[in-house]
């Protein structure tokens, strides 16, 4: 017989959302330093921007923010799609980034030494 045990505390859901929110707030203000707090130093990202594949190290995201500035009009919704004691996936539904585009980001997080960090970002840009 299996035990009826809650494997993931509510605090983990809140902490995962806080990491994703930190990323979004960094986009809003154009702060690469704030965005970087959400990501593991070895994180990767892949997706299409204006029809061109943008992939590789998370430094590509920082370069995009440096080039395009803040997204002061950004609107987002954050949803935890899956979570375990050490992994999570968050969907970021996003409208009006720094270039006026809309996206769905899928952030994969891992819990290392008690802290959640994004290790991968996969995204889809919608056509205007």
TAWO-V90261 format. One record per helix or strand of 2 or more residues. SS is the DSSP state (h for helix, s for strand). FROM is the first residue (numbers start at 1). TO is the last residue. If there is no record, write none. Layout:
SS;FROM;TO  SS;FROM;TO
This chain:
h;10;29  h;32;38  s;39;49  s;52;57  h;59;68  s;75;83  s;87;95  s;102;112  s;115;126
